[in-house]
Amino acid sequence: MKASDLFVKALEEEGVEHIFGIPGEENLDFLNSLRDSPIKLILTRHEQAAGYAAAIAGYLTKKPGICM
C-alpha cells in the first residue's frame, strides 16, 4: 500500500467528499489513489480559487475543506 492510499483513506474517514485543486505530475500518485475513492476532485483554474473553494466548502459543510 502506498502512502497516498493511506492518505486518501484517512480523508475518507474524516468525511471529506470533495477536494479542490489542479492536477499535475507532482500529485499524480495521489490522483491515482483518488480514482477508487468516493471523494470527487473539483478542478479549478488557479490555486487561489482552490483555496477559497475549500475554505467555503469547509465552512458550509462543517467538514474539512481540502485543496491541493
N, C-alpha and C positions, 0 to 999 in steps of 0.2 A: 504494500500500500504506500502511495506517495504522500508527501506532506500536504499537497494540495487537496487530496482526497479527505484527509483528516480535517483540514480547514473548512472545506465545504460541509462536511458532516457536522462540525461544531456550529456553523452558521444555521444549518437546518434545525438543530436542537434549540437554538435561540429564537426560532420563529421567523427568520428572515425569509421574505417572499420575493424581494426584488433587489438587484444590485445595479447601480447606475455607473456607467463608465464607457471607456473606449478600449476595444480590443487591440492587442498588439503582440509583438513577439516576446515582450517581457513577461506577459501574463498568459502565455499560451497553455502552459500546464494547468493553470487554474481554470481557464476556459474549458479545457478538455474534461476536467473533473466536474464542471457545472453541467456538462451535457447530459448526464444521467440524474440530475437533481431537479426537484420541482422549482427551484429558485430560478427566476427569469432574469436575464440580462437585458436591461433597458439601455440602448445605445444613445449616447449624447454626442454632440459635435465638439464639445470643449470640456476640459477637466473641471473648470469652474462651474459649469452647468451641472455636471455630475454631483459636485459637492452640494450645491443648492438643492437639487432634487432629493438627494439622500437626507439632507437636513430636514426638509419639509415632510418627506415621507415618514421619517422617524418621529417627527413632532405630531403628525396627524394619526399615525397608527399606534404610537406608544411602543413600537418595536425598534430594534437597532436599524438606523439608516446607513446603508453601506455604499461607498463609492470606490471606484478603482481607476 
